[in-house]
């Protein structure tokens, strides 16, 4: 979550960004939460979604292997 600055406009923007990111993360978790790599079923892969004032959100991912990364696709339209 992004911390507020000292003005009301920023507080509103931060609240909105945090809400958008939380909603997006919930959708990603719902769609990909049970997906596991066939080669490395015990490994943990992660997708991190962080609110960002400039870009709305930044998405970082770390997968157990390049083959698994290639099969993970998600398109959420609003």
N, C-alpha and C positions, 0 to 999 in steps of 0.2 A: 504494500500500500504506500501511496505517496503521502508525505506529510504536508500539512497546510502551511501556506505562508501567512502573512498577517492581514490580508485583505479579504473581504467578503467574496469578491468575484473569483479569487483563487480557491477559496473554500468550496464554492459551488462547482467549479471546474474539477477539483480534486474528487469531490463526492461523486460526480458523474463519471469520471474516468474509472474510479474504483468500482462503481456499480457495473459499468460496461465490462470491465476485465473479469469481475466475479461471474457475471452471466456467461461470458465467453468460455471461461474455465470450466464452468458447470457443463456446458454443451460439449466441450472437448472430452471431459471425463466421461460423460454419458456415452459418447460415440466410441471412444478408444480405451476406456477403462479396463476392459477384459481382454484386450488384444495382447498376445504374447508371441515372442519369437519362437519359431519351430526349432531353430538350431540351439538357442540359448534360453530355454523356458524359465530358468531360475534367475536370470539376469534382470536387473531393473533398468528400464529405459524411462526417461523423464521428458516432459514438455513443461517448461516454465513460462508463465505468462505474467508479465509485470506491467503495471500502468506506467505511462510515460507522458509527461506534459507536451512534448513535441510531436510524438508519433502515435498518440492514443495508447498503444501498447507495444511491447517488445516481446517477441516469442523466441525462446531459445529451446533447443532440443538436444538431448544426448541419448543416443541409441546404442544398444549393445554391439551392433555390427552394421556395416553399410547395406547388407542385403535386407535387413529388417527395416532400416530407414527408408529404403526404396518402396516398400509395400505400405507404409503408413501414409495415408492421404486423408485429408479432411477438408471439406469445403462447407463453411457455415455462411449462409446468406441471410442478411437482415433486410 
